[in-house]
């Protein structure tokens, strides 16, 4: 019985997160009420409060989930330039297919624009990219004069702007093309010419195979 209750609790928590993600993604944090979330999730307010004491705590849970999507399951190189490229395309794909990721991104942006944003999610993301690029620079795949910390900040800012523009203009239908453009323009300025051909701005073959398999 204890196992059954635990499984039900897990299922209820997931239903709440799914319902909240749908509502936050479509309405934003300020316009969403707990009643909206309860209705969308198909649970009682008591069940919601059992798992999440407030709307803010529920939003924070979704914000944290988006960072699971930053890392592609394959990550064939582990660390390195292609790894960062693949992460950007993987997150772009998740923005198209995963409502929890979309909701998390929207919540971070809304709070930031309102002046009460938490920089920690961005700092975490930037640090992941910085570590991967520092490894790449150490093995000669990034020019020695490139400031890796500044580059990581630039990449996260550029991706954020690209995905918003893609959402507004095409409903993110062109997001992979725009992310590939980012890398096509950037790679020649940071990669030694003799190593430029090693990296695919469209994402690695392994990543594209995963995306195709997920679409089937």
C-alpha positions in Angstrom: 0.0 0.0 0.0 2.8 2.4 0.8 4.3 1.8 -2.6 0.9 2.5 -4.3 0.5 5.7 -2.3 4.0 6.8 -3.3 3.3 6.1 -7.0 0.1 8.1 -6.8 1.9 11.0 -5.1 4.6 11.0 -7.8 1.9 10.9 -10.5 0.0 13.8 -8.9 3.1 15.9 -8.6 3.8 15.3 -12.3 0.2 16.2 -13.3 0.6 19.4 -11.3 3.8 20.3 -13.0 2.4 19.5 -16.4 -0.8 21.5 -15.8 1.2 24.5 -14.4 3.5 24.4 -17.4 0.6 24.6 -19.8 -0.9 27.6 -18.0 2.3 29.5 -17.4 3.4 28.9 -21.0 0.2 30.4 -22.4 -0.7 33.0 -19.8 2.5 33.9 -17.9 3.2 34.0 -14.2 1.2 37.1 -13.3 -2.0 36.2 -15.1 -2.0 32.6 -13.8 -4.0 31.7 -10.7 -3.8 28.5 -8.6 -7.4 27.8 -9.7 -6.2 27.8 -13.3 -3.5 25.3 -12.5 -5.8 23.1 -10.5 -8.3 23.0 -13.3 -5.7 22.3 -16.0 -3.9 19.6 -13.9 -7.2 17.9 -12.8 -6.3 17.8 -9.1 -7.6 19.4 -5.9 -6.2 22.5 -4.3 -5.3 20.3 -1.3 -3.2 18.0 -3.5 -1.5 21.0 -5.0 -0.6 22.5 -1.6 0.6 19.1 -0.4 3.3 19.2 -3.1 3.8 23.0 -3.6 3.2 25.5 -0.8 2.8 28.4 -3.3 2.6 29.5 -6.9 6.1 30.8 -6.6 7.5 27.4 -5.5 5.7 25.7 -8.4 7.2 28.2 -10.8 10.7 27.6 -9.3 10.4 23.9 -9.8 9.7 24.5 -13.5 12.6 26.9 -13.8 14.9 24.3 -12.5 13.6 21.7 -14.9 14.7 23.7 -17.9 18.3 23.0 -17.1 17.9 19.3 -17.5 17.2 20.1 -21.2 20.4 22.0 -21.6 22.4 18.8 -21.9 21.8 16.5 -24.8 21.5 12.7 -23.9 24.3 11.8 -26.4 27.0 14.4 -25.6 29.3 12.3 -27.7 32.3 14.5 -27.0 31.4 15.2 -23.4 33.2 18.5 -23.3 34.2 20.6 -26.2 32.9 22.9 -28.9 30.6 20.4 -30.6 29.2 19.6 -27.2 28.1 23.2 -26.8 26.7 23.4 -30.3 24.7 20.2 -29.7 23.4 21.5 -26.4 22.1 24.7 -28.1 20.2 22.6 -30.7 18.9 20.2 -28.1 17.5 23.0 -26.0 16.0 24.6 -29.2 14.3 21.3 -29.9 13.0 21.1 -26.3 11.5 24.5 -26.7 9.5 23.2 -29.6 8.3 20.0 -28.0 8.5 20.3 -24.2 6.0 22.6 -22.5 7.8 22.4 -19.2 10.9 23.8 -20.8 9.0 26.6 -22.5 7.3 27.5 -19.3 10.6 27.6 -17.4 12.2 29.8 -20.0 9.2 32.2 -20.0 9.2 32.4 -16.2 12.9 33.3 -16.1 12.4 36.0 -18.7 9.3 37.4 -17.1 10.9 37.7 -13.7 14.0 39.2 -15.2 12.1 41.9 -17.1 10.1 42.7 -14.0 13.3 43.5 -12.1 13.0 40.7 -9.6 14.7 37.9 -11.6 17.1 35.4 -10.1 20.4 35.4 -11.9 21.3 31.9 -10.7 19.7 30.0 -13.6 21.6 32.0 -16.1 24.8 31.8 -14.1 24.5 28.0 -13.9 24.0 27.8 -17.7 26.9 30.1 -18.4 29.2 28.1 -16.2 28.3 24.9 -17.9 29.2 26.5 -21.3 32.4 28.1 -19.9 33.6 24.7 -18.6 33.0 23.0 -21.9 34.8 25.8 -23.9 37.7 26.0 -21.4 38.2 22.3 -22.0 38.1 22.9 -25.8 40.6 25.8 -25.5 42.9 23.6 -23.5 43.2 21.1 -26.3 43.6 23.7 -29.0 40.1 23.9 -30.5 39.5 27.5 -29.4 41.9 30.3 -30.1 44.1 31.0 -27.1 43.3 34.7 -27.1 39.6 34.2 -26.7 38.2 35.1 -23.3 36.1 32.0 -22.5 34.1 33.6 -19.7 33.0 36.5 -22.0 32.3 34.0 -24.8 30.0 31.9 -22.6 28.0 35.0 -21.5 27.7 36.1 -25.1 26.5 32.7 -26.3 23.7 32.5 -23.6 22.6 36.0 -24.4 22.6 35.3 -28.1 20.7 32.1 -27.8 18.1 33.8 -25.6 17.5 36.5 -28.2 17.4 34.1 -31.0 14.8 31.8 -29.5 12.6 34.8 -28.6 12.9 36.2 -32.1 12.1 32.8 -33.6 9.1 32.4 -31.4 7.7 35.8 -32.4 8.4 35.5 -36.1 7.7 31.9 -36.9 6.4 30.2 -33.7 10.0 28.7 -33.5 9.6 26.9 -36.8 13.0 28.2 -37.9 14.8 28.0 -34.6 17.3 25.3 -35.7 18.2 27.4 -38.8 18.7 30.5 -36.7 20.9 28.6 -34.1 22.9 27.1 -36.9 23.4 30.7 -38.3 24.7 31.7 -34.9 27.4 29.1 -35.0 28.2 29.6 -38.7 29.0 33.3 -38.0 30.7 32.7 -34.7 32.9 29.7 -35.3 35.4 31.3 -37.7 36.2 34.0 -35.1 36.9 31.6 -32.2 38.2 28.4 -33.8 41.7 28.0 -35.4 41.3 27.8 -39.2 43.0 24.3 -39.3 40.3 22.9 -37.0 37.2 24.6 -38.2 36.1 21.7 -40.3 35.7 19.5 -37.3 32.6 21.2 -36.1 29.1 21.2 -37.5 27.0 24.3 -36.9 23.8 22.3 -37.4 24.7 19.9 -34.6 26.4 16.5 -34.7 25.1 13.5 -36.7 24.5 11.7 -33.4 22.3 14.6 -32.2 20.3 14.8 -35.4 19.7 11.0 -35.3 18.4 11.4 -31.7 16.1 14.2 -32.8 14.8 12.2 -35.7 14.2 9.1 -33.5 12.3 11.2 -31.0 10.1 12.6 -33.8 9.1 9.0 -34.9 
